[in-house]
Amino acid sequence: EQNLANLLRDIKKLKPHYQKVINLRYFQELSYKEISAELDEPINNVKVKLLRAKKLLAEVINNKND
């Protein structure tokens, strides 16, 4: 539970559009197609946003651990 709380806190440090794609993909478990429809964006945009969000989240976590 502590790890989840830390993860959620770290996610909140991201910009809102990155928070949203992470939430839709990993917490609501939507497919890329479903996220694309939800955000009214092409699937490729969703994939790029998710990759960037994961990279930024990793940086936030790594910086916290330094």
Secondary structure, DSSP 4 states (H G I P E B T S, - for coil): -HHHHHHHHHHTTS-HHHHHHHIIIIIS---HHHHHHHHTS-HHHHHHHHHHHHHHHHHHHHHHH-
